[in-house]
């Protein structure tokens, strides 16, 4: 988790060294997003119920790093 201003940012990092199993962003499928959101909801309920929230994904494909801001919207 990170913070940008008054926004809590939940960050998922995925890496792929080869394309044998697809690209990194493809690994953050609907099932994975549901799990991440469920964990975030539990955290927010107890620690920051009024917080603004964003979900980002950092992907590493080979040597290329990319930030996908607001990846779950």
PDB file of N, CA, C, O and CB in Angstrom:
ATOM      1  N   UNK A   1       0.851  -1.156   0.000  1.00  0.00           N
ATOM      2  CA  UNK A   1       0.000   0.000   0.000  1.00  0.00           C
ATOM      3  C   UNK A   1       0.902   1.225   0.000  1.00  0.00           C
ATOM      4  O   UNK A   1       2.001   1.224   0.555  1.00  0.00           O
ATOM      5  CB  UNK A   1      -0.971  -0.006   1.215  1.00  0.00           C
ATOM      6  N   UNK A   2       0.399   2.258  -0.637  1.00  0.00           N
ATOM      7  CA  UNK A   2       1.120   3.525  -0.710  1.00  0.00           C
ATOM      8  C   UNK A   2       0.121   4.650  -0.468  1.00  0.00           C
ATOM      9  O   UNK A   2      -1.078   4.414  -0.325  1.00  0.00           O
ATOM     10  CB  UNK A   2       1.843   3.696  -2.093  1.00  0.00           C
ATOM     11  N   UNK A   3       0.622   5.840  -0.425  1.00  0.00           N
ATOM     12  CA  UNK A   3      -0.244   6.996  -0.250  1.00  0.00           C
ATOM     13  C   UNK A   3       0.187   8.061  -1.255  1.00  0.00           C
ATOM     14  O   UNK A   3       1.376   8.326  -1.432  1.00  0.00           O
ATOM     15  CB  UNK A   3      -0.183   7.541   1.220  1.00  0.00           C
ATOM     16  N   UNK A   4      -0.795   8.657  -1.900  1.00  0.00           N
ATOM     17  CA  UNK A   4      -0.548   9.797  -2.773  1.00  0.00           C
ATOM     18  C   UNK A   4      -1.506  10.892  -2.345  1.00  0.00           C
ATOM     19  O   UNK A   4      -2.702  10.836  -2.633  1.00  0.00           O
ATOM     20  CB  UNK A   4      -0.731   9.427  -4.295  1.00  0.00           C
ATOM     21  N   UNK A   5      -0.973  11.883  -1.659  1.00  0.00           N
ATOM     22  CA  UNK A   5      -1.837  12.916  -1.087  1.00  0.00           C
ATOM     23  C   UNK A   5      -2.750  12.288  -0.058  1.00  0.00           C
ATOM     24  O   UNK A   5      -2.283  11.633   0.874  1.00  0.00           O
ATOM     25  CB  UNK A   5      -2.663  13.629  -2.184  1.00  0.00           C
ATOM     26  N   UNK A   6      -4.056  12.484  -0.220  1.00  0.00           N
ATOM     27  CA  UNK A   6      -5.011  11.892   0.720  1.00  0.00           C
ATOM     28  C   UNK A   6      -5.626  10.602   0.188  1.00  0.00           C
ATOM     29  O   UNK A   6      -6.646  10.143   0.701  1.00  0.00           O
ATOM     30  CB  UNK A   6      -6.112  12.886   1.036  1.00  0.00           C
ATOM     31  N   UNK A   7      -5.017  10.021  -0.829  1.00  0.00           N
ATOM     32  CA  UNK A   7      -5.515   8.782  -1.429  1.00  0.00           C
ATOM     33  C   UNK A   7      -4.644   7.600  -1.012  1.00  0.00           C
ATOM     34  O   UNK A   7      -3.421   7.652  -1.134  1.00  0.00           O
ATOM     35  CB  UNK A   7      -5.555   8.900  -2.966  1.00  0.00           C
ATOM     36  N   UNK A   8      -5.279   6.535  -0.520  1.00  0.00           N
ATOM     37  CA  UNK A   8      -4.569   5.282  -0.265  1.00  0.00           C
ATOM     38  C   UNK A   8      -4.513   4.512  -1.573  1.00  0.00           C
ATOM     39  O   UNK A   8      -5.518   4.375  -2.271  1.00  0.00           O
ATOM     40  CB  UNK A   8      -5.265   4.437   0.866  1.00  0.00           C
ATOM     41  N   UNK A   9      -3.338   4.014  -1.895  1.00  0.00           N
ATOM     42  CA  UNK A   9      -3.153   3.302  -3.156  1.00  0.00           C
ATOM     43  C   UNK A   9      -2.724   1.872  -2.845  1.00  0.00           C
ATOM     44  O   UNK A   9      -1.670   1.639  -2.254  1.00  0.00           O
ATOM     45  CB  UNK A   9      -2.099   4.020  -4.065  1.00  0.00           C
ATOM     46  N   UNK A  10      -3.553   0.929  -3.248  1.00  0.00           N
ATOM     47  CA  UNK A  10      -3.203  -0.481  -3.129  1.00  0.00           C
ATOM     48  C   UNK A  10      -2.499  -0.858  -4.429  1.00  0.00           C
ATOM     49  O   UNK A  10      -3.020  -0.624  -5.519  1.00  0.00           O
ATOM     50  CB  UNK A  10      -4.480  -1.391  -2.862  1.00  0.00           C
ATOM     51  N   UNK A  11      -1.303  -1.445  -4.300  1.00  0.00           N
ATOM     52  CA  UNK A  11      -0.461  -1.706  -5.462  1.00  0.00           C
ATOM     53  C   UNK A  11      -0.190  -3.200  -5.578  1.00  0.00           C
ATOM     54  O   UNK A  11       0.282  -3.837  -4.636  1.00  0.00           O
ATOM     55  CB  UNK A  11       0.865  -0.921  -5.368  1.00  0.00           C
ATOM     56  N   UNK A  12      -0.495  -3.740  -6.738  1.00  0.00           N
ATOM     57  CA  UNK A  12      -0.165  -5.127  -7.061  1.00  0.00           C
ATOM     58  C   UNK A  12       1.017  -5.090  -8.028  1.00  0.00           C
ATOM     59  O   UNK A  12       1.009  -4.324  -8.991  1.00  0.00           O
ATOM     60  CB  UNK A  12      -1.405  -5.898  -7.685  1.00  0.00           C
ATOM     61  N   UNK A  13       2.022  -5.908  -7.776  1.00  0.00           N
ATOM     62  CA  UNK A  13       3.199  -5.971  -8.646  1.00  0.00           C
ATOM     63  C   UNK A  13       3.241  -7.353  -9.283  1.00  0.00           C
ATOM     64  O   UNK A  13       3.196  -8.370  -8.592  1.00  0.00           O
ATOM     65  CB  UNK A  13       4.521  -5.676  -7.850  1.00  0.00           C
ATOM     66  N   UNK A  14       3.328  -7.375 -10.607  1.00  0.00           N
ATOM     67  CA  UNK A  14       3.419  -8.638 -11.342  1.00  0.00           C
ATOM     68  C   UNK A  14       4.597  -8.582 -12.294  1.00  0.00           C
ATOM     69  O   UNK A  14       4.830  -7.565 -12.947  1.00  0.00           O
ATOM     70  CB  UNK A  14       2.108  -8.932 -12.116  1.00  0.00           C
ATOM     71  N   UNK A  15       5.340  -9.676 -12.372  1.00  0.00           N
ATOM     72  CA  UNK A  15       6.514  -9.729 -13.244  1.00  0.00           C
ATOM     73  C   UNK A  15       6.481 -10.990 -14.099  1.00  0.00           C
ATOM     74  O   UNK A  15       6.010 -12.047 -13.678  1.00  0.00           O
ATOM     75  CB  UNK A  15       7.814  -9.680 -12.413  1.00  0.00           C
ATOM     76  N   UNK A  16       6.991 -10.841 -15.300  1.00  0.00           N
ATOM     77  CA  UNK A  16       7.168 -11.965 -16.217  1.00  0.00           C
ATOM     78  C   UNK A  16       8.540 -11.819 -16.850  1.00  0.00           C
ATOM     79  O   UNK A  16       8.881 -10.757 -17.370  1.00  0.00           O
ATOM     80  CB  UNK A  16       6.033 -12.014 -17.310  1.00  0.00           C
ATOM     81  N   UNK A  17       9.320 -12.876 -16.807  1.00  0.00           N
ATOM     82  CA  UNK A  17      10.635 -12.829 -17.453  1.00  0.00           C
ATOM     83  C   UNK A  17      10.537 -13.242 -18.913  1.00  0.00           C
ATOM     84  O   UNK A  17      11.366 -12.846 -19.733  1.00  0.00           O
ATOM     85  CB  UNK A  17      11.630 -13.735 -16.717  1.00  0.00           C
ATOM     86  N   UNK A  18       9.511 -14.048 -19.241  1.00  0.00           N
ATOM     87  CA  UNK A  18       9.272 -14.452 -20.630  1.00  0.00           C
ATOM     88  C   UNK A  18       7.775 -14.340 -20.914  1.00  0.00           C
ATOM     89  O   UNK A  18       6.976 -14.133 -20.000  1.00  0.00           O
ATOM     90  CB  UNK A  18       9.789 -15.915 -20.899  1.00  0.00           C
ATOM     91  N   UNK A  19       7.410 -14.475 -22.161  1.00  0.00           N
ATOM     92  CA  UNK A  19       5.998 -14.424 -22.567  1.00  0.00           C
ATOM     93  C   UNK A  19       5.348 -15.818 -22.559  1.00  0.00           C
ATOM     94  O   UNK A  19       4.227 -15.976 -23.043  1.00  0.00           O
ATOM     95  CB  UNK A  19       5.877 -13.802 -23.970  1.00  0.00           C
ATOM     96  N   UNK A  20       6.028 -16.803 -22.027  1.00  0.00           N
ATOM     97  CA  UNK A  20       5.519 -18.173 -22.050  1.00  0.00           C
ATOM     98  C   UNK A  20       4.140 -18.296 -21.394  1.00  0.00           C
ATOM     99  O   UNK A  20       3.329 -19.120 -21.816  1.00  0.00           O
ATOM    100  CB  UNK A  20       6.502 -19.098 -21.354  1.00  0.00           C
ATOM    101  N   UNK A  21       3.871 -17.493 -20.377  1.00  0.00           N
ATOM    102  CA  UNK A  21       2.581 -17.546 -19.693  1.00  0.00           C
ATOM    103  C   UNK A  21       1.801 -16.253 -19.874  1.00  0.00           C
ATOM    104  O   UNK A  21       0.925 -15.941 -19.068  1.00  0.00           O
ATOM    105  CB  UNK A  21       2.780 -17.829 -18.211  1.00  0.00           C
ATOM    106  N   UNK A  22       2.108 -15.501 -20.921  1.00  0.00           N
ATOM    107  CA  UNK A  22       1.422 -14.245 -21.184  1.00  0.00           C
ATOM    108  C   UNK A  22       2.151 -13.076 -20.558  1.00  0.00           C
ATOM    109  O   UNK A  22       3.222 -13.232 -19.970  1.00  0.00           O
ATOM    110  CB  UNK A  22       0.000 -14.302 -20.671  1.00  0.00           C
ATOM    111  N   UNK A  23       1.555 -11.904 -20.692  1.00  0.00           N
ATOM    112  CA  UNK A  23       2.189 -10.717 -20.124  1.00  0.00           C
ATOM    113  C   UNK A  23       1.766 -10.524 -18.671  1.00  0.00           C
ATOM    114  O   UNK A  23       0.839 -11.176 -18.189  1.00  0.00           O
ATOM    115  CB  UNK A  23       1.839  -9.470 -20.950  1.00  0.00           C
ATOM    116  N   UNK A  24       2.450  -9.628 -17.989  1.00  0.00           N
ATOM    117  CA  UNK A  24       2.229  -9.443 -16.556  1.00  0.00           C
ATOM    118  C   UNK A  24       0.840  -8.894 -16.244  1.00  0.00           C
ATOM    119  O   UNK A  24       0.206  -9.344 -15.290  1.00  0.00           O
ATOM    120  CB  UNK A  24       3.279  -8.515 -15.989  1.00  0.00           C
ATOM    121  N   UNK A  25       0.356  -7.936 -17.026  1.00  0.00           N
ATOM    122  CA  UNK A  25      -0.954  -7.352 -16.733  1.00  0.00           C
ATOM    123  C   UNK A  25      -2.062  -8.401 -16.891  1.00  0.00           C
ATOM    124  O   UNK A  25      -3.083  -8.331 -16.207  1.00  0.00           O
ATOM    125  CB  UNK A  25      -1.225  -6.142 -17.659  1.00  0.00           C
ATOM    126  N   UNK A  26      -1.865  -9.363 -17.779  1.00  0.00           N
ATOM    127  CA  UNK A  26      -2.847 -10.433 -17.954  1.00  0.00           C
ATOM    128  C   UNK A  26      -2.990 -11.319 -16.732  1.00  0.00           C
ATOM    129  O   UNK A  26      -4.007 -11.996 -16.577  1.00  0.00           O
ATOM    130  CB  UNK A  26      -2.474 -11.277 -19.133  1.00  0.00           C
ATOM    131  N   UNK A  27      -1.991 -11.328 -15.862  1.00  0.00           N
ATOM    132  CA  UNK A  27      -2.035 -12.144 -14.650  1.00  0.00           C
ATOM    133  C   UNK A  27      -2.934 -11.526 -13.585  1.00  0.00           C
ATOM    134  O   UNK A  27      -3.289 -12.192 -12.613  1.00  0.00           O
ATOM    135  CB  UNK A  27      -0.631 -12.334 -14.095  1.00  0.00           C
ATOM    136  N   UNK A  28      -3.303 -10.265 -13.760  1.00  0.00           N
ATOM    137  CA  UNK A  28      -4.196  -9.609 -12.802  1.00  0.00           C
ATOM    138  C   UNK A  28      -5.608  -9.689 -13.385  1.00  0.00           C
ATOM    139  O   UNK A  28      -6.170  -8.698 -13.851  1.00  0.00           O
ATOM    140  CB  UNK A  28      -3.762  -8.102 -12.523  1.00  0.00           C
ATOM    141  N   UNK A  29      -6.151 -10.893 -13.343  1.00  0.00           N
ATOM    142  CA  UNK A  29      -7.464 -11.149 -13.924  1.00  0.00           C
ATOM    143  C   UNK A  29      -8.583 -10.798 -12.937  1.00  0.00           C
ATOM    144  O   UNK A  29      -8.320 -10.315 -11.836  1.00  0.00           O
ATOM    145  CB  UNK A  29      -7.576 -12.618 -14.353  1.00  0.00           C
ATOM    146  N   UNK A  30      -9.813 -11.043 -13.339  1.00  0.00           N
ATOM    147  CA  UNK A  30     -10.977 -10.685 -12.514  1.00  0.00           C
ATOM    148  C   UNK A  30     -10.925 -11.346 -11.137  1.00  0.00           C
ATOM    149  O   UNK A  30     -11.259 -10.714 -10.135  1.00  0.00           O
ATOM    150  CB  UNK A  30     -12.271 -11.083 -13.227  1.00  0.00           C
ATOM    151  N   UNK A  31     -10.512 -12.599 -11.080  1.00  0.00           N
ATOM    152  CA  UNK A  31     -10.418 -13.298  -9.793  1.00  0.00           C
ATOM    153  C   UNK A  31      -9.403 -12.611  -8.883  1.00  0.00           C
ATOM    154  O   UNK A  31      -9.669 -12.403  -7.699  1.00  0.00           O
ATOM    155  CB  UNK A  31     -10.028 -14.777 -10.004  1.00  0.00           C
ATOM    156  N   UNK A  32      -8.253 -12.261  -9.427  1.00  0.00           N
ATOM    157  CA  UNK A  32      -7.210 -11.599  -8.643  1.00  0.00           C
ATOM    158  C   UNK A  32      -7.678 -10.217  -8.172  1.00  0.00           C
ATOM    159  O   UNK A  32      -7.427  -9.832  -7.030  1.00  0.00           O
ATOM    160  CB  UNK A  32      -5.915 -11.469  -9.473  1.00  0.00           C
ATOM    161  N   UNK A  33      -8.350  -9.481  -9.042  1.00  0.00           N
ATOM    162  CA  UNK A  33      -8.871  -8.162  -8.659  1.00  0.00           C
ATOM    163  C   UNK A  33      -9.886  -8.281  -7.533  1.00  0.00           C
ATOM    164  O   UNK A  33      -9.889  -7.460  -6.616  1.00  0.00           O
ATOM    165  CB  UNK A  33      -9.511  -7.465  -9.866  1.00  0.00           C
ATOM    166  N   UNK A  34     -10.744  -9.289  -7.588  1.00  0.00           N
ATOM    167  CA  UNK A  34     -11.728  -9.497  -6.509  1.00  0.00           C
ATOM    168  C   UNK A  34     -11.033  -9.752  -5.182  1.00  0.00           C
ATOM    169  O   UNK A  34     -11.437  -9.209  -4.154  1.00  0.00           O
ATOM    170  CB  UNK A  34     -12.662 -10.676  -6.845  1.00  0.00           C
ATOM    171  N   UNK A  35      -9.985 -10.579  -5.197  1.00  0.00           N
ATOM    172  CA  UNK A  35      -9.249 -10.878  -3.960  1.00  0.00           C
ATOM    173  C   UNK A  35      -8.586  -9.626  -3.396  1.00  0.00           C
ATOM    174  O   UNK A  35      -8.625  -9.382  -2.190  1.00  0.00           O
ATOM    175  CB  UNK A  35      -8.189 -11.960  -4.215  1.00  0.00           C
ATOM    176  N   UNK A  36      -7.982  -8.840  -4.271  1.00  0.00           N
ATOM    177  CA  UNK A  36      -7.309  -7.617  -3.818  1.00  0.00           C
ATOM    178  C   UNK A  36      -8.331  -6.635  -3.244  1.00  0.00           C
ATOM    179  O   UNK A  36      -8.088  -6.021  -2.205  1.00  0.00           O
ATOM    180  CB  UNK A  36      -6.526  -6.958  -4.985  1.00  0.00           C
ATOM    181  N   UNK A  37      -9.457  -6.490  -3.911  1.00  0.00           N
ATOM    182  CA  UNK A  37     -10.507  -5.588  -3.405  1.00  0.00           C
ATOM    183  C   UNK A  37     -11.047  -6.056  -2.063  1.00  0.00           C
ATOM    184  O   UNK A  37     -11.308  -5.235  -1.183  1.00  0.00           O
ATOM    185  CB  UNK A  37     -11.655  -5.485  -4.413  1.00  0.00           C
ATOM    186  N   UNK A  38     -11.216  -7.350  -1.893  1.00  0.00           N
ATOM    187  CA  UNK A  38     -11.728  -7.877  -0.625  1.00  0.00           C
ATOM    188  C   UNK A  38     -10.763  -7.576   0.518  1.00  0.00           C
ATOM    189  O   UNK A  38     -11.188  -7.185   1.606  1.00  0.00           O
ATOM    190  CB  UNK A  38     -11.967  -9.394  -0.730  1.00  0.00           C
ATOM    191  N   UNK A  39      -9.481  -7.755   0.277  1.00  0.00           N
ATOM    192  CA  UNK A  39      -8.475  -7.441   1.301  1.00  0.00           C
ATOM    193  C   UNK A  39      -8.496  -5.947   1.600  1.00  0.00           C
ATOM    194  O   UNK A  39      -8.436  -5.541   2.760  1.00  0.00           O
ATOM    195  CB  UNK A  39      -7.055  -7.884   0.840  1.00  0.00           C
ATOM    196  N   UNK A  40      -8.580  -5.137   0.563  1.00  0.00           N
ATOM    197  CA  UNK A  40      -8.617  -3.686   0.754  1.00  0.00           C
ATOM    198  C   UNK A  40      -9.853  -3.265   1.556  1.00  0.00           C
ATOM    199  O   UNK A  40      -9.756  -2.416   2.443  1.00  0.00           O
ATOM    200  CB  UNK A  40      -8.600  -2.968  -0.607  1.00  0.00           C
ATOM    201  N   UNK A  41     -11.000  -3.848   1.252  1.00  0.00           N
ATOM    202  CA  UNK A  41     -12.222  -3.523   1.997  1.00  0.00           C
ATOM    203  C   UNK A  41     -12.084  -3.861   3.475  1.00  0.00           C
ATOM    204  O   UNK A  41     -12.506  -3.083   4.331  1.00  0.00           O
ATOM    205  CB  UNK A  41     -13.418  -4.268   1.407  1.00  0.00           C
ATOM    206  N   UNK A  42     -11.504  -5.001   3.778  1.00  0.00           N
ATOM    207  CA  UNK A  42     -11.284  -5.376   5.183  1.00  0.00           C
ATOM    208  C   UNK A  42     -10.361  -4.373   5.868  1.00  0.00           C
ATOM    209  O   UNK A  42     -10.635  -3.929   6.983  1.00  0.00           O
ATOM    210  CB  UNK A  42     -10.688  -6.798   5.279  1.00  0.00           C
ATOM    211  N   UNK A  43      -9.274  -4.022   5.201  1.00  0.00           N
ATOM    212  CA  UNK A  43      -8.328  -3.055   5.771  1.00  0.00           C
ATOM    213  C   UNK A  43      -9.022  -1.718   6.018  1.00  0.00           C
ATOM    214  O   UNK A  43      -8.915  -1.142   7.100  1.00  0.00           O
ATOM    215  CB  UNK A  43      -7.110  -2.862   4.832  1.00  0.00           C
ATOM    216  N   UNK A  44      -9.724  -1.239   5.015  1.00  0.00           N
ATOM    217  CA  UNK A  44     -10.365   0.071   5.115  1.00  0.00           C
ATOM    218  C   UNK A  44     -11.426   0.101   6.209  1.00  0.00           C
ATOM    219  O   UNK A  44     -11.569   1.108   6.902  1.00  0.00           O
ATOM    220  CB  UNK A  44     -10.989   0.451   3.782  1.00  0.00           C
ATOM    221  N   UNK A  45     -12.156  -0.970   6.368  1.00  0.00           N
ATOM    222  CA  UNK A  45     -13.206  -1.033   7.383  1.00  0.00           C
ATOM    223  C   UNK A  45     -12.647  -0.733   8.773  1.00  0.00           C
ATOM    224  O   UNK A  45     -13.301  -0.067   9.575  1.00  0.00           O
ATOM    225  CB  UNK A  45     -13.877  -2.412   7.372  1.00  0.00           C
ATOM    226  N   UNK A  46     -11.454  -1.216   9.058  1.00  0.00           N
ATOM    227  CA  UNK A  46     -10.882  -1.069  10.393  1.00  0.00           C
ATOM    228  C   UNK A  46      -9.944   0.122  10.538  1.00  0.00           C
ATOM    229  O   UNK A  46      -9.873   0.719  11.612  1.00  0.00           O
ATOM    230  CB  UNK A  46     -10.151  -2.311  10.757  1.00  0.00           C
ATOM    231  N   UNK A  47      -9.225   0.477   9.484  1.00  0.00           N
ATOM    232  CA  UNK A  47      -8.157   1.454   9.624  1.00  0.00           C
ATOM    233  C   UNK A  47      -8.394   2.786   8.918  1.00  0.00           C
ATOM    234  O   UNK A  47      -7.815   3.799   9.310  1.00  0.00           O
ATOM    235  CB  UNK A  47      -6.911   0.869   9.123  1.00  0.00           C
ATOM    236  N   UNK A  48      -9.222   2.803   7.900  1.00  0.00           N
ATOM    237  CA  UNK A  48      -9.401   4.054   7.150  1.00  0.00           C
ATOM    238  C   UNK A  48     -10.740   4.056   6.416  1.00  0.00           C
ATOM    239  O   UNK A  48     -10.769   4.104   5.186  1.00  0.00           O
ATOM    240  CB  UNK A  48      -8.244   4.255   6.144  1.00  0.00           C
ATOM    241  N   UNK A  49     -11.851   4.005   7.157  1.00  0.00           N
ATOM    242  CA  UNK A  49     -13.151   3.853   6.500  1.00  0.00           C
ATOM    243  C   UNK A  49     -13.543   5.014   5.578  1.00  0.00           C
ATOM    244  O   UNK A  49     -14.362   4.825   4.678  1.00  0.00           O
ATOM    245  CB  UNK A  49     -14.204   3.688   7.539  1.00  0.00           C
ATOM    246  N   UNK A  50     -12.990   6.181   5.777  1.00  0.00           N
ATOM    247  CA  UNK A  50     -13.360   7.339   4.958  1.00  0.00           C
ATOM    248  C   UNK A  50     -12.337   7.657   3.861  1.00  0.00           C
ATOM    249  O   UNK A  50     -12.471   8.667   3.169  1.00  0.00           O
ATOM    250  CB  UNK A  50     -13.534   8.548   5.845  1.00  0.00           C
ATOM    251  N   UNK A  51     -11.335   6.819   3.699  1.00  0.00           N
ATOM    252  CA  UNK A  51     -10.239   7.114   2.775  1.00  0.00           C
ATOM    253  C   UNK A  51     -10.673   7.023   1.313  1.00  0.00           C
ATOM    254  O   UNK A  51     -11.531   6.221   0.943  1.00  0.00           O
ATOM    255  CB  UNK A  51      -9.082   6.163   3.025  1.00  0.00           C
ATOM    256  N   UNK A  52     -10.058   7.862   0.507  1.00  0.00           N
ATOM    257  CA  UNK A  52     -10.163   7.711  -0.944  1.00  0.00           C
ATOM    258  C   UNK A  52      -9.184   6.602  -1.318  1.00  0.00           C
ATOM    259  O   UNK A  52      -8.101   6.498  -0.742  1.00  0.00           O
ATOM    260  CB  UNK A  52      -9.846   9.075  -1.719  1.00  0.00           C
ATOM    261  N   UNK A  53      -9.575   5.778  -2.283  1.00  0.00           N
ATOM    262  CA  UNK A  53      -8.787   4.591  -2.611  1.00  0.00           C
ATOM    263  C   UNK A  53      -8.558   4.515  -4.114  1.00  0.00           C
ATOM    264  O   UNK A  53      -9.408   4.905  -4.915  1.00  0.00           O
ATOM    265  CB  UNK A  53      -9.489   3.311  -2.108  1.00  0.00           C
ATOM    266  N   UNK A  54      -7.393   4.003  -4.472  1.00  0.00           N
ATOM    267  CA  UNK A  54      -7.085   3.722  -5.869  1.00  0.00           C
ATOM    268  C   UNK A  54      -6.321   2.400  -5.914  1.00  0.00           C
ATOM    269  O   UNK A  54      -5.593   2.066  -4.979  1.00  0.00           O
ATOM    270  CB  UNK A  54      -6.254   4.891  -6.525  1.00  0.00           C
ATOM    271  N   UNK A  55      -6.488   1.660  -6.993  1.00  0.00           N
ATOM    272  CA  UNK A  55      -5.782   0.398  -7.192  1.00  0.00           C
ATOM    273  C   UNK A  55      -4.858   0.546  -8.401  1.00  0.00           C
ATOM    274  O   UNK A  55      -5.316   0.802  -9.515  1.00  0.00           O
ATOM    275  CB  UNK A  55      -6.787  -0.788  -7.391  1.00  0.00           C
ATOM    276  N   UNK A  56      -3.560   0.383  -8.172  1.00  0.00           N
ATOM    277  CA  UNK A  56      -2.570   0.449  -9.241  1.00  0.00           C
ATOM    278  C   UNK A  56      -1.940  -0.923  -9.434  1.00  0.00           C
ATOM    279  O   UNK A  56      -1.950  -1.758  -8.531  1.00  0.00           O
ATOM    280  CB  UNK A  56      -1.485   1.509  -8.929  1.00  0.00           C
ATOM    281  N   UNK A  57      -1.399  -1.138 -10.614  1.00  0.00           N
ATOM    282  CA  UNK A  57      -0.643  -2.354 -10.903  1.00  0.00           C
ATOM    283  C   UNK A  57       0.690  -1.928 -11.505  1.00  0.00           C
ATOM    284  O   UNK A  57       0.732  -1.115 -12.428  1.00  0.00           O
ATOM    285  CB  UNK A  57      -1.433  -3.317 -11.874  1.00  0.00           C
ATOM    286  N   UNK A  58       1.770  -2.478 -10.979  1.00  0.00           N
ATOM    287  CA  UNK A  58       3.093  -2.302 -11.567  1.00  0.00           C
ATOM    288  C   UNK A  58       3.417  -3.601 -12.283  1.00  0.00           C
ATOM    289  O   UNK A  58       3.397  -4.677 -11.685  1.00  0.00           O
ATOM    290  CB  UNK A  58       4.188  -1.941 -10.480  1.00  0.00           C
ATOM    291  N   UNK A  59       3.716  -3.489 -13.575  1.00  0.00           N
ATOM    292  CA  UNK A  59       4.070  -4.685 -14.342  1.00  0.00           C
ATOM    293  C   UNK A  59       5.523  -4.610 -14.759  1.00  0.00           C
ATOM    294  O   UNK A  59       6.058  -3.544 -15.063  1.00  0.00           O
ATOM    295  CB  UNK A  59       3.162  -4.842 -15.580  1.00  0.00           C
ATOM    296  N   UNK A  60       6.148  -5.790 -14.763  1.00  0.00           N
ATOM    297  CA  UNK A  60       7.522  -5.919 -15.223  1.00  0.00           C
ATOM    298  C   UNK A  60       7.522  -7.037 -16.255  1.00  0.00           C
ATOM    299  O   UNK A  60       7.383  -8.212 -15.916  1.00  0.00           O
ATOM    300  CB  UNK A  60       8.524  -6.216 -14.031  1.00  0.00           C
ATOM    301  N   UNK A  61       7.676  -6.662 -17.502  1.00  0.00           N
ATOM    302  CA  UNK A  61       7.733  -7.622 -18.605  1.00  0.00           C
ATOM    303  C   UNK A  61       9.136  -7.566 -19.185  1.00  0.00           C
ATOM    304  O   UNK A  61       9.510  -6.610 -19.864  1.00  0.00           O
ATOM    305  CB  UNK A  61       6.648  -7.314 -19.705  1.00  0.00           C
ATOM    306  N   UNK A  62       9.913  -8.621 -18.899  1.00  0.00           N
ATOM    307  CA  UNK A  62      11.313  -8.593 -19.306  1.00  0.00           C
ATOM    308  C   UNK A  62      12.006  -7.463 -18.563  1.00  0.00           C
ATOM    309  O   UNK A  62      12.084  -7.497 -17.335  1.00  0.00           O
ATOM    310  CB  UNK A  62      11.453  -8.416 -20.848  1.00  0.00           C
ATOM    311  N   UNK A  63      12.503  -6.480 -19.263  1.00  0.00           N
ATOM    312  CA  UNK A  63      13.159  -5.343 -18.634  1.00  0.00           C
ATOM    313  C   UNK A  63      12.307  -4.089 -18.610  1.00  0.00           C
ATOM    314  O   UNK A  63      12.791  -3.023 -18.230  1.00  0.00           O
ATOM    315  CB  UNK A  63      14.436  -5.052 -19.334  1.00  0.00           C
ATOM    316  N   UNK A  64      11.039  -4.195 -19.009  1.00  0.00           N
ATOM    317  CA  UNK A  64      10.160  -3.032 -19.091  1.00  0.00           C
ATOM    318  C   UNK A  64       9.267  -2.949 -17.867  1.00  0.00           C
ATOM    319  O   UNK A  64       8.518  -3.880 -17.574  1.00  0.00           O
ATOM    320  CB  UNK A  64       9.311  -3.086 -20.361  1.00  0.00           C
ATOM    321  N   UNK A  65       9.345  -1.832 -17.153  1.00  0.00           N
ATOM    322  CA  UNK A  65       8.520  -1.600 -15.969  1.00  0.00           C
ATOM    323  C   UNK A  65       7.471  -0.553 -16.323  1.00  0.00           C
ATOM    324  O   UNK A  65       7.785   0.474 -16.924  1.00  0.00           O
ATOM    325  CB  UNK A  65       9.388  -1.139 -14.745  1.00  0.00           C
ATOM    326  N   UNK A  66       6.222  -0.821 -15.947  1.00  0.00           N
ATOM    327  CA  UNK A  66       5.148   0.110 -16.261  1.00  0.00           C
ATOM    328  C   UNK A  66       4.196   0.220 -15.082  1.00  0.00           C
ATOM    329  O   UNK A  66       3.866  -0.785 -14.453  1.00  0.00           O
ATOM    330  CB  UNK A  66       4.393  -0.333 -17.524  1.00  0.00           C
ATOM    331  N   UNK A  67       3.756   1.428 -14.780  1.00  0.00           N
ATOM    332  CA  UNK A  67       2.762   1.687 -13.751  1.00  0.00           C
ATOM    333  C   UNK A  67       1.413   1.887 -14.415  1.00  0.00           C
ATOM    334  O   UNK A  67       1.262   2.736 -15.293  1.00  0.00           O
ATOM    335  CB  UNK A  67       3.147   2.919 -12.894  1.00  0.00           C
ATOM    336  N   UNK A  68       0.423   1.091 -13.986  1.00  0.00           N
ATOM    337  CA  UNK A  68      -0.940   1.216 -14.480  1.00  0.00           C
ATOM    338  C   UNK A  68      -1.758   1.852 -13.343  1.00  0.00           C
ATOM    339  O   UNK A  68      -2.239   1.160 -12.446  1.00  0.00           O
ATOM    340  CB  UNK A  68      -1.538  -0.195 -14.928  1.00  0.00           C
ATOM    341  N   UNK A  69      -1.903   3.178 -13.401  1.00  0.00           N
ATOM    342  CA  UNK A  69      -2.644   3.908 -12.359  1.00  0.00           C
ATOM    343  C   UNK A  69      -4.140   3.663 -12.545  1.00  0.00           C
ATOM    344  O   UNK A  69      -4.654   3.673 -13.664  1.00  0.00           O
ATOM    345  CB  UNK A  69      -2.324   5.445 -12.408  1.00  0.00           C
ATOM    346  N   UNK A  70      -4.824   3.446 -11.425  1.00  0.00           N
ATOM    347  CA  UNK A  70      -6.268   3.233 -11.490  1.00  0.00           C
ATOM    348  C   UNK A  70      -6.631   2.026 -12.330  1.00  0.00           C
ATOM    349  O   UNK A  70      -7.592   2.061 -13.099  1.00  0.00           O
ATOM    350  CB  UNK A  70      -6.950   4.458 -12.043  1.00  0.00           C
ATOM    351  N   UNK A  71      -5.874   0.973 -12.184  1.00  0.00           N
ATOM    352  CA  UNK A  71      -6.009  -0.207 -13.049  1.00  0.00           C
ATOM    353  C   UNK A  71      -7.336  -0.952 -12.893  1.00  0.00           C
ATOM    354  O   UNK A  71      -7.724  -1.697 -13.793  1.00  0.00           O
ATOM    355  CB  UNK A  71      -4.885  -1.156 -12.771  1.00  0.00           C
ATOM    356  N   UNK A  72      -8.029  -0.773 -11.789  1.00  0.00           N
ATOM    357  CA  UNK A  72      -9.251  -1.539 -11.549  1.00  0.00           C
ATOM    358  C   UNK A  72     -10.510  -0.773 -11.896  1.00  0.00           C
ATOM    359  O   UNK A  72     -11.607  -1.269 -11.640  1.00  0.00           O
ATOM    360  CB  UNK A  72      -9.313  -1.967 -10.117  1.00  0.00           C
ATOM    361  N   UNK A  73     -10.400   0.410 -12.464  1.00  0.00           N
ATOM    362  CA  UNK A  73     -11.607   1.193 -12.746  1.00  0.00           C
ATOM    363  C   UNK A  73     -12.174   0.890 -14.091  1.00  0.00           C
ATOM    364  O   UNK A  73     -13.190   1.468 -14.477  1.00  0.00           O
ATOM    365  CB  UNK A  73     -11.323   2.655 -12.650  1.00  0.00           C
TER     366      UNK A  73
END
